[in-house]
């Protein structure tokens, strides 16, 4: 398998211009060209690019990298080992990246040449997380800061979900619902209660295949988790609704469920900015809130009154909401201000 320069740029997080520059200075020249003259990179080229990027992260200049790689005695295994050590010291990259580098290191020490996919996955991970989070944020997030115990917890939960799926356990089962609630509790904990972090994690999960490959949260696991969590919430709402109201909610609850974290994150930002509950921009957020609420519960005020009672009497409904008591109070004031203005 060979990659054109545009494909390699996309997978590695570099620009085509940077790869052209590497070629012009003799740092990374493609092993072949197509009949039309396009640069074609093979596994060995990508392995070399890994060495270049690893050394750049150590602050080595391009000229010195060229000198180092020109030395027949340069050791790729040592480079990977040093990169792992650097990541552990700096704690500024994701644990999933460290795991992938460790895998490559083991293969190299065993004399096994990693395949093209392994190199590409590593290159993706080296740039992926930085796209979504600042280094300061990464240091504060346990599962990105290399917290081994935290990562082990997540891996164990993913394994339990996979076991349930393999065993044919329905998402409505009590153990599936309980595990989904534990998952959401840990997610709130490990995002430091910030829904905006959750939004970016969801974006990574949706757009970064390498992340799914590393954390094991495949589409079927994600779908099972979301359904189990929805079932757990619906079971609590059911106690307070009429059969007709519940049937409507059951049919509509999942349709726009993924929109809530983003909206809650925007409300949180409004609070942090000092915006008053009566601010017009906050009023617009409340209109969005009402629209989302009506999307799964209809527009009957009596139904929404029952839902408010459910939230008061079922504290587990707050799991995975990222809504604090202070935010609840703020939303109440903002809703009251909106009603006064209308």
NORGIWO-V700893 format. One record per residue. N is the residue number from 0. RES is the residue in three letters. OMEGA is omega in radians with two decimals (NA if undefined). D_LAST is the distance of its C-alpha to the last C-alpha in Angstrom with 1 decimal. Layout:
n=[N,N]
res=[RES,RES]
omega=[OMEGA,OMEGA]
d_last=[D_LAST,D_LAST]
This chain:
n=[0,1,2,3,4,5,6,7,8,9,10,11,12,13,14,15,16,17,18,19,20,21,22,23,24,25,26,27,28,29,30,31,32,33,34,35,36,37,38,39,40,41,42,43,44,45,46,47,48,49,50,51,52,53,54,55,56,57,58,59,60,61,62,63,64,65,66,67,68,69,70,71,72,73,74,75,76,77,78,79,80,81,82,83,84,85,86,87,88,89,90,91,92,93,94,95,96,97,98,99,100,101,102,103,104,105,106,107,108,109,110,111,112,113,114,115,116,117,118,119,120,121,122,123,124,125,126,127,128,129,130,131,132,133,134,135,136,137,138,139,140,141,142,143,144,145,146,147,148,149,150,151,152,153,154,155,156,157,158,159,160,161,162,163,164,165,166,167,168,169,170,171,172,173,174,175,176,177,178,179,180,181,182,183,184,185,186,187,188,189,190,191,192,193,194,195,196,197,198,199,200,201,202,203,204,205,206,207,208,209,210,211,212,213,214,215,216,217,218,219,220,221,222,223,224,225,226,227,228,229,230,231,232,233,234,235,236,237,238,239,240,241,242,243,244,245,246,247,248,249,250,251,252,253,254,255,256,257,258,259,260,261,262,263,264,265,266,267,268,269,270,271,272,273,274,275,276,277,278,279,280,281,282,283,284,285,286,287,288,289,290,291,292,293,294,295,296,297,298,299,300,301,302,303,304,305,306,307,308,309,310,311,312,313,314,315,316,317,318,319,320,321,322,323,324,325,326,327,328,329,330,331,332,333,334,335,336,337,338,339,340,341]
res=[UNK,UNK,UNK,UNK,UNK,UNK,UNK,UNK,UNK,UNK,UNK,UNK,UNK,UNK,UNK,UNK,UNK,UNK,UNK,UNK,UNK,UNK,UNK,UNK,UNK,UNK,UNK,UNK,UNK,UNK,UNK,UNK,UNK,UNK,UNK,UNK,UNK,UNK,UNK,UNK,UNK,UNK,UNK,UNK,UNK,UNK,UNK,UNK,UNK,UNK,UNK,UNK,UNK,UNK,UNK,UNK,UNK,UNK,UNK,UNK,UNK,UNK,UNK,UNK,UNK,UNK,UNK,UNK,UNK,UNK,UNK,UNK,UNK,UNK,UNK,UNK,UNK,UNK,UNK,UNK,UNK,UNK,UNK,UNK,UNK,UNK,UNK,UNK,UNK,UNK,UNK,UNK,UNK,UNK,UNK,UNK,UNK,UNK,UNK,UNK,UNK,UNK,UNK,UNK,UNK,UNK,UNK,UNK,UNK,UNK,UNK,UNK,UNK,UNK,UNK,UNK,UNK,UNK,UNK,UNK,UNK,UNK,UNK,UNK,UNK,UNK,UNK,UNK,UNK,UNK,UNK,UNK,UNK,UNK,UNK,UNK,UNK,UNK,UNK,UNK,UNK,UNK,UNK,UNK,UNK,UNK,UNK,UNK,UNK,UNK,UNK,UNK,UNK,UNK,UNK,UNK,UNK,UNK,UNK,UNK,UNK,UNK,UNK,UNK,UNK,UNK,UNK,UNK,UNK,UNK,UNK,UNK,UNK,UNK,UNK,UNK,UNK,UNK,UNK,UNK,UNK,UNK,UNK,UNK,UNK,UNK,UNK,UNK,UNK,UNK,UNK,UNK,UNK,UNK,UNK,UNK,UNK,UNK,UNK,UNK,UNK,UNK,UNK,UNK,UNK,UNK,UNK,UNK,UNK,UNK,UNK,UNK,UNK,UNK,UNK,UNK,UNK,UNK,UNK,UNK,UNK,UNK,UNK,UNK,UNK,UNK,UNK,UNK,UNK,UNK,UNK,UNK,UNK,UNK,UNK,UNK,UNK,UNK,UNK,UNK,UNK,UNK,UNK,UNK,UNK,UNK,UNK,UNK,UNK,UNK,UNK,UNK,UNK,UNK,UNK,UNK,UNK,UNK,UNK,UNK,UNK,UNK,UNK,UNK,UNK,UNK,UNK,UNK,UNK,UNK,UNK,UNK,UNK,UNK,UNK,UNK,UNK,UNK,UNK,UNK,UNK,UNK,UNK,UNK,UNK,UNK,UNK,UNK,UNK,UNK,UNK,UNK,UNK,UNK,UNK,UNK,UNK,UNK,UNK,UNK,UNK,UNK,UNK,UNK,UNK,UNK,UNK,UNK,UNK,UNK,UNK,UNK,UNK,UNK,UNK,UNK,UNK,UNK,UNK,UNK,UNK,UNK,UNK,UNK,UNK,UNK,UNK,UNK,UNK,UNK,UNK,UNK,UNK,UNK,UNK,UNK,UNK,UNK,UNK,UNK,UNK,UNK]
omega=[3.10,-3.13,2.98,-3.03,3.13,3.12,3.13,3.11,-3.12,-3.08,-3.06,-3.10,3.09,3.07,3.07,3.13,3.13,3.12,3.05,-3.14,3.11,3.12,-3.06,-3.13,3.08,-3.11,3.14,3.11,-3.13,-3.10,-3.09,3.03,3.12,3.11,3.14,3.10,-3.13,3.08,3.12,-3.08,3.11,-3.06,-3.12,3.10,-3.10,3.05,3.11,3.11,3.08,3.12,3.14,-3.09,3.11,-3.13,3.10,3.13,3.06,3.12,-3.14,3.14,3.13,3.13,-3.14,3.09,3.13,3.13,-3.13,-3.08,3.10,3.14,-3.13,-3.10,-3.14,-2.99,-3.14,3.13,3.14,3.12,-3.13,3.13,3.11,3.13,3.09,3.14,-3.13,3.13,3.12,-3.14,-3.02,-3.09,-3.12,3.12,-3.02,3.07,3.13,3.09,3.14,3.11,3.13,3.11,3.11,3.11,3.12,-3.13,3.13,-3.12,-3.12,3.13,3.14,3.14,3.14,3.11,3.09,-3.11,-3.09,-3.09,-3.13,3.12,-3.12,3.12,3.13,3.13,3.10,-3.07,-3.14,-3.11,-2.98,-3.01,3.13,3.12,-3.02,-3.05,3.04,3.13,3.12,3.13,-3.12,-3.14,-3.08,-3.10,-3.02,-3.06,3.02,-3.10,3.08,3.11,-3.04,-3.13,3.13,-3.14,3.12,3.10,-3.13,3.13,-3.13,-3.14,3.09,3.13,3.12,3.08,-3.13,3.09,3.12,3.13,-3.13,-3.12,-3.13,3.11,-3.12,3.11,3.13,-3.13,-3.08,-3.10,3.11,3.13,3.14,3.13,3.12,3.09,3.08,3.13,-3.10,3.07,3.12,3.13,3.08,-3.14,-3.00,2.96,-3.10,3.09,-3.10,-3.11,3.12,3.06,3.11,3.13,-3.12,3.07,3.10,3.12,3.09,-3.10,-3.10,-2.96,-3.08,3.13,-3.13,3.13,3.11,-3.12,-3.08,-3.05,3.07,-3.14,-3.13,3.14,-3.13,3.08,-3.14,3.14,3.13,3.12,-3.11,3.14,3.12,3.13,3.10,3.14,-3.13,3.14,3.13,3.13,3.12,3.12,-3.04,-3.10,-3.03,-3.06,3.03,3.11,-3.13,3.13,-3.13,3.13,3.12,-3.14,-3.12,-3.11,-3.02,-2.97,-3.00,-2.95,-3.08,-3.07,-3.08,-3.13,-3.05,-3.11,3.14,3.14,3.13,3.10,3.14,3.07,3.13,3.13,3.11,3.11,-3.11,-3.13,-3.13,-3.14,3.12,3.14,-3.12,-3.14,-3.13,3.13,3.08,3.09,3.10,3.09,3.13,3.06,3.08,3.13,3.13,3.14,3.13,3.14,-3.14,-3.12,3.14,-3.09,-3.11,-3.05,3.12,-3.14,-3.12,3.11,-3.12,3.06,3.10,3.13,3.10,3.09,3.12,3.13,3.14,-3.02,-3.11,-3.10,3.14,3.09,-3.14,3.11,3.09,-3.13,-3.07,-3.13,3.10,3.08,3.13,3.12,3.10,-3.14,3.14,3.14,3.10,3.11,-3.13,3.10,3.11,3.12,3.13,-3.14,3.11,-3.13,-3.08,NA]
d_last=[62.9,62.3,59.0,58.4,57.2,53.6,53.5,55.0,52.6,49.6,51.1,52.3,49.3,51.6,51.4,54.0,55.0,55.9,58.0,59.7,60.5,61.9,64.1,65.3,66.4,68.1,65.8,64.5,66.2,65.4,68.3,68.2,66.9,66.1,68.2,65.5,65.8,62.6,62.9,63.1,62.7,64.3,64.1,66.5,64.5,61.3,63.2,64.3,60.8,59.8,62.6,61.4,57.8,59.0,61.3,58.6,56.5,59.4,59.3,62.4,62.8,63.2,66.8,67.7,66.0,68.3,71.3,70.4,69.8,73.1,74.9,76.3,76.0,72.2,70.8,67.6,67.5,67.7,64.8,62.6,63.8,63.0,59.6,58.8,60.1,58.0,54.8,55.6,56.3,53.2,50.8,48.7,48.7,47.7,50.0,50.0,51.7,54.3,55.0,55.6,57.9,59.8,60.4,61.8,63.9,65.5,66.3,67.9,69.9,71.1,72.2,69.7,68.0,64.3,63.2,60.9,57.8,58.4,58.6,55.5,53.5,54.6,53.7,50.3,49.7,51.0,48.1,45.4,43.8,43.9,41.6,38.8,39.5,40.9,44.2,42.5,40.1,43.0,44.9,42.2,41.7,44.4,44.9,45.2,47.2,50.2,49.8,52.4,51.4,47.7,48.8,51.2,48.4,46.4,49.5,50.3,47.0,47.2,50.7,49.5,46.9,49.6,51.9,49.4,48.9,52.6,53.2,50.7,48.5,45.3,41.9,41.2,44.2,43.6,45.5,43.4,40.1,41.5,42.7,39.3,37.7,40.5,39.8,36.2,37.1,39.7,37.3,34.9,38.0,39.5,36.4,36.1,32.7,31.3,29.3,29.9,33.6,33.0,31.3,34.3,36.7,35.2,35.6,39.2,39.8,38.6,40.4,43.5,46.2,48.4,45.9,45.9,49.7,50.0,47.6,48.3,44.7,45.5,43.0,44.4,44.0,40.4,39.5,41.3,39.6,36.1,36.9,38.4,35.4,33.0,35.5,35.5,31.7,31.6,34.4,32.4,29.3,31.6,32.5,29.1,28.2,29.7,32.1,29.7,26.8,29.3,30.9,27.6,27.0,30.7,30.5,27.4,27.4,29.7,28.3,25.9,27.2,28.5,25.1,24.2,26.6,25.3,21.7,22.8,25.1,22.3,20.3,23.7,24.4,21.1,22.2,25.7,24.7,23.2,19.6,17.3,14.7,12.0,13.7,12.0,14.8,14.2,10.5,12.3,14.8,12.5,11.3,15.1,15.7,13.7,15.5,18.8,18.5,17.8,20.8,23.2,21.8,20.0,16.6,17.8,16.0,19.6,21.1,18.8,19.6,23.2,22.8,21.6,24.7,26.8,25.8,26.7,30.0,31.1,31.5,33.1,29.7,29.0,32.1,31.4,27.8,28.4,25.7,27.0,26.0,24.7,22.5,21.2,20.3,18.6,16.5,15.6,14.5,12.5,10.7,10.1,8.8,6.4,5.2,5.6,3.8,0.0]
